[in-house]
Amino acid sequence: MEGRELTVTGRIDGSVDREIGAYLYRHPRVDADRIYLWPQRRDTIIYSPGYRPWYW
């Protein structure tokens, strides 16, 4: 599920080396107790309370 947020809890169980682009990164390996896939976020529009379309 690309683009979704994920929460994982558990114990760190070593590491694994993987490439990202041309670089090698060491990532922690997690022995997961729980995995939660969050609902997809909706876009939110925030209006500033100080905005006024006039200047005088």
N, CA, C and O atoms as a printed pandas DataFrame, in Angstrom:
     atom_number atom_name residue_name chain_id  residue_number  x_coord  y_coord  z_coord
0              1         N          MET        A               1    0.838   -1.184    0.000
1              2        CA          MET        A               1    0.000    0.000    0.000
2              3         C          MET        A               1    0.881    1.245    0.000
3              4         O          MET        A               1    1.129    1.836    1.051
4              5         N          GLU        A               2    1.340    1.630   -1.146
5              6        CA          GLU        A               2    2.230    2.770   -1.271
6              7         C          GLU        A               2    1.510    4.055   -0.877
7              8         O          GLU        A               2    0.354    4.270   -1.241
8              9         N          GLY        A               3    2.218    4.913   -0.121
9             10        CA          GLY        A               3    1.664    6.195    0.277
10            11         C          GLY        A               3    0.867    6.152    1.568
11            12         O          GLY        A               3    0.333    7.179    1.987
12            13         N          ARG        A               4    0.772    4.992    2.215
13            14        CA          ARG        A               4    0.026    4.873    3.472
14            15         C          ARG        A               4    0.997    4.908    4.639
15            16         O          ARG        A               4    2.176    4.589    4.488
16            17         N          GLU        A               5    0.489    5.301    5.812
17            18        CA          GLU        A               5    1.305    5.333    7.015
18            19         C          GLU        A               5    1.127    4.030    7.780
19            20         O          GLU        A               5    0.057    3.421    7.758
20            21         N          LEU        A               6    2.202    3.609    8.461
21            22        CA          LEU        A               6    2.243    2.321    9.123
22            23         C          LEU        A               6    2.893    2.486   10.488
23            24         O          LEU        A               6    3.894    3.191   10.620
24            25         N          THR        A               7    2.329    1.839   11.503
25            26        CA          THR        A               7    2.938    1.808   12.824
26            27         C          THR        A               7    3.252    0.358   13.158
27            28         O          THR        A               7    2.403   -0.522   13.018
28            29         N          VAL        A               8    4.491    0.120   13.606
29            30        CA          VAL        A               8    4.931   -1.225   13.969
30            31         C          VAL        A               8    5.505   -1.174   15.376
31            32         O          VAL        A               8    6.308   -0.294   15.687
32            33         N          THR        A               9    5.097   -2.117   16.236
33            34        CA          THR        A               9    5.700   -2.245   17.565
34            35         C          THR        A               9    6.288   -3.639   17.691
35            36         O          THR        A               9    5.752   -4.601   17.142
36            37         N          GLY        A              10    7.391   -3.741   18.417
37            38        CA          GLY        A              10    8.036   -5.027   18.611
38            39         C          GLY        A              10    9.475   -4.831   19.040
39            40         O          GLY        A              10    9.862   -3.745   19.470
40            41         N          ARG        A              11   10.263   -5.883   18.922
41            42        CA          ARG        A              11   11.670   -5.858   19.320
42            43         C          ARG        A              11   12.570   -5.763   18.091
43            44         O          ARG        A              11   12.273   -6.337   17.043
44            45         N          ILE        A              12   13.671   -5.032   18.236
45            46        CA          ILE        A              12   14.673   -4.971   17.172
46            47         C          ILE        A              12   15.392   -6.323   17.159
47            48         O          ILE        A              12   15.894   -6.782   18.185
48            49         N          ASP        A              13   15.433   -6.945   15.988
49            50        CA          ASP        A              13   15.994   -8.290   15.840
50            51         C          ASP        A              13   17.098   -8.281   14.781
51            52         O          ASP        A              13   17.028   -9.014   13.795
52            53         N          GLY        A              14   18.111   -7.449   14.993
53            54        CA          GLY        A              14   19.219   -7.387   14.046
54            55         C          GLY        A              14   19.010   -6.302   13.005
55            56         O          GLY        A              14   18.240   -5.363   13.204
56            57         N          SER        A              15   19.716   -6.452   11.886
57            58        CA          SER        A              15   19.615   -5.463   10.821
58            59         C          SER        A              15   19.808   -6.148    9.475
59            60         O          SER        A              15   20.269   -7.286    9.389
60            61         N          VAL        A              16   19.440   -5.418    8.432
61            62        CA          VAL        A              16   19.600   -5.908    7.068
62            63         C          VAL        A              16   20.120   -4.751    6.218
63            64         O          VAL        A              16   19.665   -3.616    6.365
64            65         N          ASP        A              17   21.070   -5.036    5.332
65            66        CA          ASP        A              17   21.626   -4.017    4.440
66            67         C          ASP        A              17   20.903   -4.059    3.103
67            68         O          ASP        A              17   20.812   -5.115    2.477
68            69         N          ARG        A              18   20.383   -2.903    2.658
69            70        CA          ARG        A              18   19.682   -2.806    1.379
70            71         C          ARG        A              18   20.101   -1.533    0.671
71            72         O          ARG        A              18   20.481   -0.543    1.296
72            73         N          GLU        A              19   20.021   -1.586   -0.645
73            74        CA          GLU        A              19   20.374   -0.412   -1.446
74            75         C          GLU        A              19   19.164    0.497   -1.618
75            76         O          GLU        A              19   18.036    0.043   -1.808
76            77         N          ILE        A              20   19.439    1.800   -1.544
77            78        CA          ILE        A              20   18.466    2.824   -1.912
78            79         C          ILE        A              20   19.186    3.680   -2.939
79            80         O          ILE        A              20   20.092    4.445   -2.607
80            81         N          GLY        A              21   18.775    3.543   -4.178
81            82        CA          GLY        A              21   19.506    4.203   -5.253
82            83         C          GLY        A              21   20.881    3.577   -5.374
83            84         O          GLY        A              21   21.001    2.364   -5.544
84            85         N          ALA        A              22   21.925    4.400   -5.289
85            86        CA          ALA        A              22   23.292    3.912   -5.402
86            87         C          ALA        A              22   23.945    3.714   -4.036
87            88         O          ALA        A              22   25.135    3.406   -3.968
88            89         N          TYR        A              23   23.191    3.885   -2.944
89            90        CA          TYR        A              23   23.758    3.824   -1.605
90            91         C          TYR        A              23   23.268    2.595   -0.852
91            92         O          TYR        A              23   22.130    2.160   -1.028
92            93         N          LEU        A              24   24.133    2.043   -0.015
93            94        CA          LEU        A              24   23.798    0.902    0.819
94            95         C          LEU        A              24   23.443    1.413    2.214
95            96         O          LEU        A              24   24.236    2.117    2.840
96            97         N          TYR        A              25   22.259    1.061    2.700
97            98        CA          TYR        A              25   21.793    1.483    4.016
98            99         C          TYR        A              25   21.540    0.271    4.895
99           100         O          TYR        A              25   21.129   -0.786    4.415
100          101         N          ARG        A              26   21.787    0.435    6.178
101          102        CA          ARG        A              26   21.495   -0.608    7.157
102          103         C          ARG        A              26   20.157   -0.273    7.823
103          104         O          ARG        A              26   20.014    0.778    8.447
104          105         N          HIS        A              27   19.196   -1.162    7.687
105          106        CA          HIS        A              27   17.861   -0.976    8.247
106          107         C          HIS        A              27   17.662   -1.935    9.416
107          108         O          HIS        A              27   18.132   -3.072    9.363
108          109         N          PRO        A              28   16.977   -1.501   10.463
109          110        CA          PRO        A              28   16.686   -2.425   11.565
110          111         C          PRO        A              28   15.649   -3.462   11.133
111          112         O          PRO        A              28   14.727   -3.156   10.377
112          113         N          ARG        A              29   15.812   -4.678   11.617
113          114        CA          ARG        A              29   14.824   -5.731   11.392
114          115         C          ARG        A              29   13.983   -5.801   12.666
115          116         O          ARG        A              29   14.532   -5.894   13.764
116          117         N          VAL        A              30   12.659   -5.757   12.528
117          118        CA          VAL        A              30   11.757   -5.717   13.676
118          119         C          VAL        A              30   10.989   -7.024   13.759
119          120         O          VAL        A              30   10.374   -7.461   12.786
120          121         N          ASP        A              31   11.030   -7.646   14.941
121          122        CA          ASP        A              31   10.188   -8.808   15.228
122          123         C          ASP        A              31    8.864   -8.222   15.724
123          124         O          ASP        A              31    8.701   -7.960   16.916
124          125         N          ALA        A              32    7.921   -8.020   14.801
125          126        CA          ALA        A              32    6.716   -7.238   15.072
126          127         C          ALA        A              32    5.719   -7.979   15.955
127          128         O          ALA        A              32    5.388   -9.141   15.719
128          129         N          ASP        A              33    5.248   -7.264   16.989
129          130        CA          ASP        A              33    4.137   -7.749   17.813
130          131         C          ASP        A              33    2.810   -7.284   17.219
131          132         O          ASP        A              33    1.833   -8.032   17.174
132          133         N          ARG        A              34    2.800   -6.036   16.768
133          134        CA          ARG        A              34    1.590   -5.456   16.185
134          135         C          ARG        A              34    1.952   -4.604   14.984
135          136         O          ARG        A              34    2.990   -3.943   14.963
136          137         N          ILE        A              35    1.086   -4.628   13.987
137          138        CA          ILE        A              35    1.238   -3.807   12.788
138          139         C          ILE        A              35   -0.107   -3.129   12.550
139          140         O          ILE        A              35   -1.144   -3.790   12.499
140          141         N          TYR        A              36   -0.080   -1.791   12.404
141          142        CA          TYR        A              36   -1.315   -1.039   12.162
142          143         C          TYR        A              36   -1.162   -0.207   10.900
143          144         O          TYR        A              36   -0.258    0.624   10.809
144          145         N          LEU        A              37   -2.030   -0.421    9.938
145          146        CA          LEU        A              37   -2.066    0.373    8.709
146          147         C          LEU        A              37   -3.116    1.456    8.894
147          148         O          LEU        A              37   -4.309    1.168    8.995
148          149         N          TRP        A              38   -2.659    2.710    8.937
149          150        CA          TRP        A              38   -3.547    3.840    9.195
150          151         C          TRP        A              38   -4.440    4.107    7.984
151          152         O          TRP        A              38   -4.039    3.858    6.847
152          153         N          PRO        A              39   -5.664    4.619    8.231
153          154        CA          PRO        A              39   -6.524    5.012    7.104
154          155         C          PRO        A              39   -5.848    6.119    6.299
155          156         O          PRO        A              39   -5.055    6.892    6.835
156          157         N          GLN        A              40   -6.163    6.187    5.031
157          158        CA          GLN        A              40   -5.563    7.196    4.170
158          159         C          GLN        A              40   -6.037    8.582    4.592
159          160         O          GLN        A              40   -7.222    8.792    4.852
160          161         N          ARG        A              41   -5.092    9.532    4.657
161          162        CA          ARG        A              41   -5.423   10.900    5.070
162          163         C          ARG        A              41   -6.178   11.624    3.969
163          164         O          ARG        A              41   -5.969   11.382    2.780
164          165         N          ARG        A              42   -7.055   12.514    4.391
165          166        CA          ARG        A              42   -7.752   13.392    3.449
166          167         C          ARG        A              42   -7.011   14.722    3.403
167          168         O          ARG        A              42   -6.390   15.126    4.386
168          169         N          ASP        A              43   -7.075   15.394    2.272
169          170        CA          ASP        A              43   -6.495   16.729    2.175
170          171         C          ASP        A              43   -7.310   17.682    3.031
171          172         O          ASP        A              43   -8.540   17.621    3.043
172          173         N          THR        A              44   -6.623   18.564    3.747
173          174        CA          THR        A              44   -7.275   19.521    4.630
174          175         C          THR        A              44   -6.913   20.934    4.187
175          176         O          THR        A              44   -5.748   21.237    3.931
176          177         N          ILE        A              45   -7.914   21.781    4.101
177          178        CA          ILE        A              45   -7.683   23.184    3.763
178          179         C          ILE        A              45   -7.770   23.989    5.056
179          180         O          ILE        A              45   -8.771   23.921    5.769
180          181         N          ILE        A              46   -6.725   24.746    5.355
181          182        CA          ILE        A              46   -6.690   25.550    6.569
182          183         C          ILE        A              46   -6.703   27.020    6.165
183          184         O          ILE        A              46   -5.834   27.484    5.427
184          185         N          TYR        A              47   -7.701   27.740    6.660
185          186        CA          TYR        A              47   -7.795   29.166    6.385
186          187         C          TYR        A              47   -7.253   29.935    7.577
187          188         O          TYR        A              47   -7.590   29.632    8.722
188          189         N          SER        A              48   -6.424   30.919    7.315
189          190        CA          SER        A              48   -5.874   31.749    8.373
190          191         C          SER        A              48   -6.945   32.715    8.863
191          192         O          SER        A              48   -7.584   33.380    8.047
192          193         N          PRO        A              49   -7.158   32.810   10.177
193          194        CA          PRO        A              49   -8.200   33.715   10.682
194          195         C          PRO        A              49   -7.855   35.189   10.478
195          196         O          PRO        A              49   -8.742   36.038   10.570
196          197         N          GLY        A              50   -6.592   35.515   10.203
197          198        CA          GLY        A              50   -6.197   36.908   10.026
198          199         C          GLY        A              50   -6.277   37.393    8.593
199          200         O          GLY        A              50   -5.943   38.548    8.328
200          201         N          TYR        A              51   -6.705   36.565    7.663
201          202        CA          TYR        A              51   -6.744   36.954    6.252
202          203         C          TYR        A              51   -7.947   37.847    5.984
203          204         O          TYR        A              51   -9.080   37.516    6.334
204          205         N          ARG        A              52   -7.667   39.011    5.341
205          206        CA          ARG        A              52   -8.752   39.901    4.923
206          207         C          ARG        A              52   -8.445   40.322    3.483
207          208         O          ARG        A              52   -7.303   40.657    3.169
208          209         N          PRO        A              53   -9.437   40.308    2.622
209          210        CA          PRO        A              53   -9.177   40.651    1.207
210          211         C          PRO        A              53   -9.012   42.156    0.975
211          212         O          PRO        A              53   -8.709   42.563   -0.147
212          213         N          TRP        A              54   -9.201   42.980    1.986
213          214        CA          TRP        A              54   -8.994   44.405    1.812
214          215         C          TRP        A              54   -7.828   44.873    2.681
215          216         O          TRP        A              54   -7.452   44.197    3.639
216          217         N          TYR        A              55   -7.266   46.013    2.350
217          218        CA          TYR        A              55   -6.068   46.485    3.067
218          219         C          TYR        A              55   -6.320   47.734    3.892
219          220         O          TYR        A              55   -5.427   48.133    4.640
220          221         N          TRP        A              56   -7.477   48.377    3.806
221          222        CA          TRP        A              56   -7.690   49.592    4.563
222          223         C          TRP        A              56   -8.380   49.346    5.858
223          224         O          TRP        A              56   -8.630   50.287    6.612
